[in-house]
């Protein structure tokens, strides 16, 4: 009996049925797509964009049939219940651990966009323009693209708060999205713009009327429009202060520190980096710059701006990217944005993007995301682990045993993977470790076999056949045969067995969700190890946060590790034994099981139970990865320490006091590690110079620590000499990848000596 009235209502309001149908079709298409198939930022942006055009076109039809602005606005906002219901329904087959946040973002993104669309349609309906639907669509596209170009094309940021499609909060690789205050200010201005357009529509209606009272309303719309215009103008002018956009001046002012080298302007936070640390970092930029100039045969025409952020929260607040390092090549000046504690792993990679601007074509980058990232990976310096070629070869060998490492089991499948990874969907659709490493190995082979000039030529054009004389598929197959011929590397196999099976963002059950115990433990680490130079450790806050993390997840290894250290330092080792023994059998990664076993051994050793401590340490040693040499060296130091010395070594605060106590207990190596944590690098070097182990593992560890601390203390000549000795020691122990890393460190320190004379 209700079908007839419903059909009649839809016949009288066809825009409702049409809009609902568009939403249903859009969400049905989103359902099978990972990340987009749940209610969160990505799906909200899609719904906001589709809803803007759907609602605006539908509103034009509604106004033609005599509907009021209030009726149309209410109807189209209510229609958002359709995509909300469908994206909520996907919870039946896809997890969304961050549903409350997703719902908040959905409302924040969509409602202002819908109201703006209806207001634009209202003003257009009462205007004298022809082809109103076409004008609406073209105007909406111009507004969306113009806002995007203004935000990302003129400002050093990776977020945009778009009035049409809601916005982008940051890089897709960030595990935790940055929800900044600027988002809400921007959406507030979108609502003000919608109200202003409604006033325009109302004024046009009043001006077209011959009735005196309607003409009187026109004056009210003029007054209201004037007030709203002032608010809009104030909002636009104050956009940097409100966090809607980020200017270079505001960014430099927020960081506060500036160091100019020959080719680089380094901007940093002086409360996090001391002057000598900033100087050394600037020299590292210069050294990597020189390496890239030689490897690629070009250099930037402009100085590179390098922005270094002290912590993820600061980086997210200023740029929208929490942990992801970025080099926005599309901007007018070459620049890189780096997290301070990730500089060693990301500096050359991001500088390579700045260099590739010189041969990147229209957008200063290749149209192939695989080439863009592959080139940056190919020129990265040694990091102590097997290089991309060795890792891909290991993955190919493992794949032949039916292991899920994301690559095919033969040269032909590997070649096809390279071809697929050239595209945006192919690159991001795969696992990050697999895509980056595979393309890094391929581009590295191109550089070695053909030189930099052909790579520069193919980078913007993608004309492999024109540059190399053969199609990409043939070239990729030649490279795959080269990979097949690589010797077996057991260390590479161990790394690949872990790295290449890590799920991508598109494979995770709860993308962009960081569980509460992880966030609490992260905050506890910052409380115990403050990044600001003058800030003392806050043990009370750290303890409270760790206890809350363990209350939420009693077996969370990282929280147990840090909480256990505090308990042991404060004489409560028994509580650590009880908690950790219950967690040892939990379903955790091998590295986390090793972490728990180490802390269990610490607790037993401090209590004087040498037998159980030795057993726990032996279990940890068996679980540690083949490349965890530092952890093994520390385990050996622990087994030779007295209970009191071990208690002082484990304590995660008051490092200078702990270092002095460890020296008094005859543990110079342990003391050196604590002196380094206290930024007393001269004293760390002095302590290690009193350490003369017979064990080869400890001998290598001593060289590594000494070279690091000597460099940080400013003795570059000693750092270079010790790094060269470390290279030789690792090579003698048949560890070529570690040897390559220390060869690079030795070269850098020798370069510093040549530039500074010491």
SULPEBEL-V341220 format. One record per pair of residues at least 12 apart in sequence whose C-alpha atoms are under 8 Angstrom apart, sorted by sequence separation. I is the first residue (numbers start at 1). GAP is how many residues later the second one is. If there is no record, write none. Layout:
i:I gap:GAP
i:I gap:GAP
This chain:
i:124 gap:12
i:148 gap:12
i:158 gap:12
i:159 gap:12
i:206 gap:12
i:255 gap:12
i:256 gap:12
i:257 gap:12
i:325 gap:12
i:326 gap:12
i:395 gap:12
i:396 gap:12
i:397 gap:12
i:443 gap:12
i:527 gap:12
i:564 gap:12
i:584 gap:12
i:601 gap:12
i:659 gap:12
i:672 gap:12
i:707 gap:12
i:727 gap:12
i:30 gap:13
i:59 gap:13
i:158 gap:13
i:255 gap:13
i:256 gap:13
i:257 gap:13
i:325 gap:13
i:396 gap:13
i:454 gap:13
i:546 gap:13
i:583 gap:13
i:584 gap:13
i:600 gap:13
i:601 gap:13
i:648 gap:13
i:649 gap:13
i:658 gap:13
i:659 gap:13
i:671 gap:13
i:672 gap:13
i:706 gap:13
i:707 gap:13
i:726 gap:13
i:727 gap:13
i:148 gap:14
i:203 gap:14
i:204 gap:14
i:255 gap:14
i:256 gap:14
i:324 gap:14
i:325 gap:14
i:336 gap:14
i:396 gap:14
i:421 gap:14
i:454 gap:14
i:527 gap:14
i:528 gap:14
i:546 gap:14
i:601 gap:14
i:621 gap:14
i:648 gap:14
i:659 gap:14
i:672 gap:14
i:688 gap:14
i:707 gap:14
i:727 gap:14
i:121 gap:15
i:147 gap:15
i:203 gap:15
i:252 gap:15
i:255 gap:15
i:324 gap:15
i:336 gap:15
i:527 gap:15
i:601 gap:15
i:659 gap:15
i:672 gap:15
i:707 gap:15
i:727 gap:15
i:120 gap:16
i:147 gap:16
i:202 gap:16
i:203 gap:16
i:266 gap:16
i:323 gap:16
i:335 gap:16
i:546 gap:16
i:547 gap:16
i:580 gap:16
i:600 gap:16
i:601 gap:16
i:645 gap:16
i:658 gap:16
i:659 gap:16
i:671 gap:16
i:672 gap:16
i:706 gap:16
i:707 gap:16
i:726 gap:16
i:727 gap:16
i:524 gap:17
i:525 gap:17
i:546 gap:17
i:645 gap:17
i:144 gap:18
i:203 gap:18
i:264 gap:18
i:336 gap:18
i:396 gap:18
i:421 gap:18
i:524 gap:18
i:598 gap:18
i:617 gap:18
i:656 gap:18
i:669 gap:18
i:688 gap:18
i:704 gap:18
i:724 gap:18
i:144 gap:19
i:202 gap:19
i:203 gap:19
i:259 gap:19
i:335 gap:19
i:353 gap:19
i:523 gap:19
i:524 gap:19
i:560 gap:19
i:580 gap:19
i:581 gap:19
i:597 gap:19
i:598 gap:19
i:655 gap:19
i:656 gap:19
i:668 gap:19
i:669 gap:19
i:703 gap:19
i:704 gap:19
i:723 gap:19
i:724 gap:19
i:143 gap:20
i:144 gap:20
i:259 gap:20
i:334 gap:20
i:418 gap:20
i:543 gap:20
i:560 gap:20
i:580 gap:20
i:597 gap:20
i:645 gap:20
i:655 gap:20
i:668 gap:20
i:703 gap:20
i:723 gap:20
i:26 gap:21
i:55 gap:21
i:143 gap:21
i:144 gap:21
i:200 gap:21
i:261 gap:21
i:264 gap:21
i:325 gap:21
i:334 gap:21
i:418 gap:21
i:524 gap:21
i:649 gap:21
i:685 gap:21
i:161 gap:22
i:199 gap:22
i:260 gap:22
i:261 gap:22
i:264 gap:22
i:523 gap:22
i:524 gap:22
i:597 gap:22
i:598 gap:22
i:645 gap:22
i:649 gap:22
i:655 gap:22
i:656 gap:22
i:668 gap:22
i:669 gap:22
i:684 gap:22
i:703 gap:22
i:704 gap:22
i:723 gap:22
i:724 gap:22
i:199 gap:23
i:259 gap:23
i:263 gap:23
i:327 gap:23
i:334 gap:23
i:352 gap:23
i:353 gap:23
i:543 gap:23
i:577 gap:23
i:597 gap:23
i:655 gap:23
i:668 gap:23
i:703 gap:23
i:723 gap:23
i:23 gap:24
i:26 gap:24
i:140 gap:24
i:163 gap:24
i:262 gap:24
i:315 gap:24
i:326 gap:24
i:327 gap:24
i:329 gap:24
i:352 gap:24
i:406 gap:24
i:418 gap:24
i:521 gap:24
i:576 gap:24
i:596 gap:24
i:654 gap:24
i:663 gap:24
i:685 gap:24
i:722 gap:24
i:161 gap:25
i:199 gap:25
i:200 gap:25
i:261 gap:25
i:325 gap:25
i:329 gap:25
i:406 gap:25
i:520 gap:25
i:521 gap:25
i:554 gap:25
i:555 gap:25
i:594 gap:25
i:595 gap:25
i:614 gap:25
i:649 gap:25
i:684 gap:25
i:685 gap:25
i:720 gap:25
i:721 gap:25
i:161 gap:26
i:199 gap:26
i:327 gap:26
i:350 gap:26
i:520 gap:26
i:557 gap:26
i:577 gap:26
i:594 gap:26
i:641 gap:26
i:700 gap:26
i:720 gap:26
i:23 gap:27
i:163 gap:27
i:312 gap:27
i:327 gap:27
i:349 gap:27
i:352 gap:27
i:407 gap:27
i:555 gap:27
i:556 gap:27
i:576 gap:27
i:577 gap:27
i:593 gap:27
i:594 gap:27
i:682 gap:27
i:719 gap:27
i:720 gap:27
i:23 gap:28
i:196 gap:28
i:305 gap:28
i:307 gap:28
i:309 gap:28
i:311 gap:28
i:329 gap:28
i:348 gap:28
i:349 gap:28
i:406 gap:28
i:520 gap:28
i:521 gap:28
i:555 gap:28
i:681 gap:28
i:682 gap:28
i:720 gap:28
i:196 gap:29
i:304 gap:29
i:305 gap:29
i:306 gap:29
i:307 gap:29
i:308 gap:29
i:309 gap:29
i:310 gap:29
i:311 gap:29
i:405 gap:29
i:520 gap:29
i:554 gap:29
i:574 gap:29
i:594 gap:29
i:681 gap:29
i:700 gap:29
i:720 gap:29
i:80 gap:30
i:303 gap:30
i:304 gap:30
i:305 gap:30
i:306 gap:30
i:307 gap:30
i:308 gap:30
i:309 gap:30
i:310 gap:30
i:311 gap:30
i:349 gap:30
i:573 gap:30
i:593 gap:30
i:594 gap:30
i:700 gap:30
i:719 gap:30
i:720 gap:30
i:302 gap:31
i:303 gap:31
i:304 gap:31
i:305 gap:31
i:306 gap:31
i:307 gap:31
i:308 gap:31
i:309 gap:31
i:310 gap:31
i:348 gap:31
i:349 gap:31
i:517 gap:31
i:518 gap:31
i:555 gap:31
i:573 gap:31
i:681 gap:31
i:682 gap:31
i:22 gap:32
i:196 gap:32
i:302 gap:32
i:304 gap:32
i:306 gap:32
i:308 gap:32
i:348 gap:32
i:517 gap:32
i:591 gap:32
i:637 gap:32
i:681 gap:32
i:717 gap:32
i:195 gap:33
i:196 gap:33
i:330 gap:33
i:348 gap:33
i:516 gap:33
i:517 gap:33
i:573 gap:33
i:574 gap:33
i:590 gap:33
i:591 gap:33
i:637 gap:33
i:669 gap:33
i:676 gap:33
i:716 gap:33
i:717 gap:33
i:77 gap:34
i:300 gap:34
i:329 gap:34
i:330 gap:34
i:442 gap:34
i:445 gap:34
i:558 gap:34
i:561 gap:34
i:565 gap:34
i:568 gap:34
i:573 gap:34
i:590 gap:34
i:591 gap:34
i:716 gap:34
i:19 gap:35
i:193 gap:35
i:329 gap:35
i:330 gap:35
i:517 gap:35
i:557 gap:35
i:561 gap:35
i:564 gap:35
i:568 gap:35
i:608 gap:35
i:19 gap:36
i:47 gap:36
i:192 gap:36
i:329 gap:36
i:516 gap:36
i:517 gap:36
i:557 gap:36
i:560 gap:36
i:602 gap:36
i:606 gap:36
i:607 gap:36
i:716 gap:36
i:717 gap:36
i:77 gap:37
i:442 gap:37
i:521 gap:37
i:525 gap:37
i:598 gap:37
i:606 gap:37
i:716 gap:37
i:76 gap:38
i:77 gap:38
i:265 gap:38
i:267 gap:38
i:272 gap:38
i:345 gap:38
i:521 gap:38
i:557 gap:38
i:561 gap:38
i:568 gap:38
i:605 gap:38
i:606 gap:38
i:711 gap:38
i:19 gap:39
i:192 gap:39
i:193 gap:39
i:264 gap:39
i:265 gap:39
i:266 gap:39
i:267 gap:39
i:268 gap:39
i:269 gap:39
i:517 gap:39
i:557 gap:39
i:18 gap:40
i:192 gap:40
i:263 gap:40
i:264 gap:40
i:265 gap:40
i:266 gap:40
i:267 gap:40
i:268 gap:40
i:269 gap:40
i:606 gap:40
i:73 gap:41
i:263 gap:41
i:264 gap:41
i:265 gap:41
i:266 gap:41
i:267 gap:41
i:268 gap:41
i:269 gap:41
i:605 gap:41
i:606 gap:41
i:717 gap:41
i:16 gap:42
i:73 gap:42
i:264 gap:42
i:266 gap:42
i:268 gap:42
i:517 gap:42
i:716 gap:42
i:15 gap:43
i:189 gap:43
i:715 gap:43
i:15 gap:44
i:602 gap:44
i:39 gap:45
i:73 gap:45
i:392 gap:45
i:15 gap:46
i:72 gap:46
i:189 gap:46
i:391 gap:46
i:392 gap:46
i:15 gap:47
i:116 gap:47
i:39 gap:48
i:389 gap:48
i:13 gap:49
i:38 gap:49
i:39 gap:49
i:69 gap:49
i:388 gap:49
i:389 gap:49
i:392 gap:49
i:37 gap:50
i:38 gap:50
i:69 gap:50
i:113 gap:50
i:304 gap:50
i:388 gap:50
i:112 gap:51
i:113 gap:51
i:370 gap:51
i:371 gap:51
i:389 gap:51
i:38 gap:52
i:113 gap:52
i:369 gap:52
i:370 gap:52
i:388 gap:52
i:389 gap:52
i:37 gap:53
i:38 gap:53
i:69 gap:53
i:113 gap:53
i:369 gap:53
i:370 gap:53
i:388 gap:53
i:389 gap:53
i:419 gap:53
i:255 gap:54
i:300 gap:54
i:368 gap:54
i:369 gap:54
i:370 gap:54
i:419 gap:54
i:110 gap:55
i:300 gap:55
i:368 gap:55
i:369 gap:55
i:27 gap:56
i:31 gap:56
i:38 gap:56
i:109 gap:56
i:110 gap:56
i:292 gap:56
i:299 gap:56
i:368 gap:56
i:37 gap:57
i:38 gap:57
i:39 gap:57
i:109 gap:57
i:185 gap:57
i:298 gap:57
i:300 gap:57
i:301 gap:57
i:370 gap:57
i:416 gap:57
i:419 gap:57
i:24 gap:58
i:28 gap:58
i:38 gap:58
i:40 gap:58
i:44 gap:58
i:56 gap:58
i:108 gap:58
i:109 gap:58
i:185 gap:58
i:186 gap:58
i:300 gap:58
i:369 gap:58
i:415 gap:58
i:418 gap:58
i:16 gap:59
i:20 gap:59
i:23 gap:59
i:24 gap:59
i:27 gap:59
i:31 gap:59
i:40 gap:59
i:51 gap:59
i:55 gap:59
i:59 gap:59
i:63 gap:59
i:185 gap:59
i:289 gap:59
i:299 gap:59
i:377 gap:59
i:16 gap:60
i:19 gap:60
i:23 gap:60
i:27 gap:60
i:39 gap:60
i:182 gap:60
i:183 gap:60
i:288 gap:60
i:292 gap:60
i:298 gap:60
i:377 gap:60
i:416 gap:60
i:40 gap:61
i:41 gap:61
i:44 gap:61
i:45 gap:61
i:48 gap:61
i:52 gap:61
i:56 gap:61
i:60 gap:61
i:64 gap:61
i:181 gap:61
i:182 gap:61
i:183 gap:61
i:415 gap:61
i:20 gap:62
i:24 gap:62
i:40 gap:62
i:44 gap:62
i:48 gap:62
i:51 gap:62
i:52 gap:62
i:55 gap:62
i:56 gap:62
i:59 gap:62
i:60 gap:62
i:63 gap:62
i:181 gap:62
i:182 gap:62
i:285 gap:62
i:289 gap:62
i:374 gap:62
i:377 gap:62
i:378 gap:62
i:415 gap:62
i:636 gap:62
i:16 gap:63
i:39 gap:63
i:40 gap:63
i:47 gap:63
i:48 gap:63
i:51 gap:63
i:55 gap:63
i:59 gap:63
i:180 gap:63
i:182 gap:63
i:288 gap:63
i:292 gap:63
i:373 gap:63
i:374 gap:63
i:377 gap:63
i:378 gap:63
i:414 gap:63
i:39 gap:64
i:41 gap:64
i:45 gap:64
i:49 gap:64
i:52 gap:64
i:53 gap:64
i:56 gap:64
i:57 gap:64
i:374 gap:64
i:375 gap:64
i:376 gap:64
i:377 gap:64
i:415 gap:64
i:633 gap:64
i:40 gap:65
i:41 gap:65
i:44 gap:65
i:45 gap:65
i:48 gap:65
i:52 gap:65
i:56 gap:65
i:60 gap:65
i:370 gap:65
i:374 gap:65
i:375 gap:65
i:378 gap:65
i:379 gap:65
i:412 gap:65
i:415 gap:65
i:633 gap:65
i:40 gap:66
i:44 gap:66
i:48 gap:66
i:370 gap:66
i:373 gap:66
i:374 gap:66
i:378 gap:66
i:411 gap:66
i:414 gap:66
i:433 gap:66
i:434 gap:66
i:39 gap:67
i:251 gap:67
i:373 gap:67
i:374 gap:67
i:433 gap:67
i:371 gap:68
i:374 gap:68
i:375 gap:68
i:412 gap:68
i:629 gap:68
i:633 gap:68
i:370 gap:69
i:374 gap:69
i:375 gap:69
i:411 gap:69
i:431 gap:69
i:433 gap:69
i:374 gap:70
i:411 gap:70
i:431 gap:70
i:431 gap:71
i:630 gap:71
i:246 gap:72
i:371 gap:72
i:411 gap:72
i:431 gap:72
i:432 gap:72
i:629 gap:72
i:60 gap:73
i:246 gap:73
i:411 gap:73
i:431 gap:73
i:116 gap:74
i:120 gap:74
i:123 gap:74
i:127 gap:74
i:430 gap:74
i:431 gap:74
i:112 gap:75
i:116 gap:75
i:119 gap:75
i:122 gap:75
i:123 gap:75
i:126 gap:75
i:429 gap:75
i:57 gap:76
i:108 gap:76
i:112 gap:76
i:115 gap:76
i:119 gap:76
i:122 gap:76
i:125 gap:76
i:113 gap:77
i:116 gap:77
i:117 gap:77
i:120 gap:77
i:123 gap:77
i:124 gap:77
i:127 gap:77
i:429 gap:77
i:109 gap:78
i:112 gap:78
i:116 gap:78
i:119 gap:78
i:120 gap:78
i:123 gap:78
i:126 gap:78
i:569 gap:78
i:57 gap:79
i:108 gap:79
i:112 gap:79
i:115 gap:79
i:119 gap:79
i:122 gap:79
i:123 gap:79
i:126 gap:79
i:568 gap:79
i:569 gap:79
i:56 gap:80
i:123 gap:81
i:569 gap:81
i:119 gap:82
i:568 gap:82
i:569 gap:82
i:161 gap:83
i:568 gap:83
i:53 gap:84
i:160 gap:84
i:295 gap:84
i:566 gap:84
i:160 gap:85
i:565 gap:85
i:566 gap:85
i:565 gap:86
i:566 gap:86
i:53 gap:87
i:292 gap:87
i:372 gap:87
i:565 gap:87
i:157 gap:88
i:371 gap:88
i:396 gap:88
i:157 gap:89
i:155 gap:90
i:156 gap:90
i:393 gap:90
i:562 gap:90
i:155 gap:91
i:156 gap:91
i:368 gap:91
i:392 gap:91
i:393 gap:91
i:405 gap:91
i:155 gap:92
i:156 gap:92
i:405 gap:92
i:155 gap:93
i:366 gap:93
i:367 gap:93
i:393 gap:93
i:151 gap:94
i:365 gap:94
i:366 gap:94
i:368 gap:94
i:389 gap:94
i:394 gap:94
i:406 gap:94
i:365 gap:95
i:366 gap:95
i:367 gap:95
i:393 gap:95
i:394 gap:95
i:398 gap:95
i:405 gap:95
i:406 gap:95
i:366 gap:96
i:390 gap:96
i:394 gap:96
i:405 gap:96
i:359 gap:97
i:404 gap:97
i:359 gap:98
i:394 gap:98
i:395 gap:98
i:360 gap:99
i:361 gap:99
i:390 gap:99
i:394 gap:99
i:398 gap:99
i:359 gap:100
i:360 gap:100
i:359 gap:101
i:391 gap:101
i:395 gap:101
i:390 gap:102
i:391 gap:102
i:394 gap:102
i:395 gap:102
i:391 gap:104
i:386 gap:105
i:391 gap:105
i:395 gap:105
i:386 gap:106
i:385 gap:107
i:52 gap:112
i:52 gap:113
i:539 gap:114
i:49 gap:115
i:50 gap:115
i:48 gap:116
i:49 gap:116
i:537 gap:116
i:48 gap:117
i:49 gap:117
i:537 gap:117
i:47 gap:118
i:48 gap:118
i:46 gap:119
i:45 gap:120
i:45 gap:121
i:44 gap:122
i:45 gap:122
i:45 gap:123
i:528 gap:124
i:529 gap:124
i:528 gap:125
i:42 gap:126
i:41 gap:127
i:41 gap:128
i:494 gap:131
i:494 gap:132
i:491 gap:135
i:180 gap:136
i:491 gap:136
i:180 gap:137
i:178 gap:138
i:178 gap:139
i:180 gap:140
i:178 gap:142
i:178 gap:143
i:177 gap:144
i:178 gap:144
i:177 gap:145
i:176 gap:146
i:174 gap:147
i:174 gap:148
i:171 gap:149
i:174 gap:149
i:170 gap:150
i:171 gap:150
i:174 gap:150
i:169 gap:151
i:170 gap:151
i:173 gap:151
i:170 gap:152
i:171 gap:153
i:297 gap:155
i:296 gap:156
i:297 gap:156
i:295 gap:157
i:296 gap:157
i:159 gap:160
i:296 gap:160
i:157 gap:161
i:158 gap:161
i:159 gap:161
i:157 gap:162
i:158 gap:162
i:159 gap:162
i:156 gap:163
i:157 gap:163
i:158 gap:163
i:156 gap:172
i:156 gap:175
i:155 gap:176
i:153 gap:177
i:154 gap:177
i:153 gap:178
i:154 gap:178
i:152 gap:179
i:311 gap:220
i:310 gap:221
i:385 gap:242
i:272 gap:259
i:274 gap:259
i:272 gap:260
i:273 gap:260
i:271 gap:261
i:272 gap:261
i:271 gap:262
i:271 gap:263
i:173 gap:332
i:177 gap:335
i:175 gap:336
i:176 gap:336
i:175 gap:337
i:176 gap:337
i:174 gap:338
i:175 gap:338
i:176 gap:338
i:175 gap:339
i:387 gap:350
i:386 gap:351
i:385 gap:352
i:384 gap:353
i:385 gap:353
i:383 gap:354
i:384 gap:354
i:382 gap:355
i:383 gap:355
i:384 gap:355
i:384 gap:356
i:384 gap:357
i:382 gap:358
i:383 gap:358
i:384 gap:358
i:382 gap:359
i:381 gap:360
i:382 gap:362
i:381 gap:363
i:98 gap:412
i:96 gap:413
i:97 gap:413
i:95 gap:414
i:96 gap:414
i:98 gap:414
i:94 gap:415
i:95 gap:415
i:96 gap:415
i:98 gap:415
i:97 gap:416
i:277 gap:435
i:287 gap:461
i:284 gap:464
i:287 gap:464
i:283 gap:469
i:35 gap:470
i:35 gap:471
i:34 gap:472
i:34 gap:473
i:35 gap:476
